[in-house]
């Protein structure tokens, strides 16, 4: 049996991971829907769904999926065009909820991908899976010019919250569990800090080292 699932479609950061697994043998392949498909016009046109077909077509060749082999596809919107394509090409596909073994594996693949983009593993644990939009937004605003292009800018939530005015001030941090969201290192209690303030549905403050 083949499982097909995605991870990261609900994360502000990065593209989307598409994973394909043959359950009986553990054969696994994946690819990432690039961020270019999440820019405003391409996202509106749902071109990311076309790229999903390209990924799965490559997986079919890579692990030699036979047309008679049962294929379980995640019910999510990412696969709307893929399901029609599989049916049109004679594959034995059905839509269902995907669980382990693929679910955990594809989520771990996406986490590793976001780490490669610069997101600290500690922050992944803080944001929890799927990654919390407003917590990820804080990480983006900590180094906005370098991180804004890592986001799904075609999202309506990005259009609303992704280009906000920032107020910069300086102060000190007294609590021991603050980390600089730019360099990732701990901010020592009592030391000076750079504070980035912006307003979404609430007031947000991002703390950095003074020199970051």
Number of C-alpha atoms within 10 A of each C-alpha: 12 21 24 25 25 27 23 24 20 16 19 24 25 23 26 26 24 26 25 26 25 20 14 8 8 12 12 18 19 20 21 20 24 15 20 20 23 23 16 16 13 14 18 13 12 15 16 23 18 18 20 23 20 15 20 20 15 15 19 16 10 12 14 9 17 12 14 10 13 16 23 21 22 21 16 14 10 21 22 17 17 22 20 12 16 18 12 9 10 10 17 15 21 14 15 14 13 18 11 10 13 22 19 12 16 25 20 14 19 25 22 14 18 20 14 10 13 14 21 17 12 10 17 18 10 13 14 10 14 15 20 15 15 16 16 19 21 19 20 24 23 22 15 16 9 10 17 17 15 18 22 28 22 18 17 11 13 17 13 10 16 19 11 14 9 13 11 11 12 14 13 17 20 13 10 11 10 17 18 20 23 19 14 17 12 14 23 18 14 12 12 18 22 20 22 18 19 19 13 12 8 7 8 15 18 21 25 26 23 16 7 13
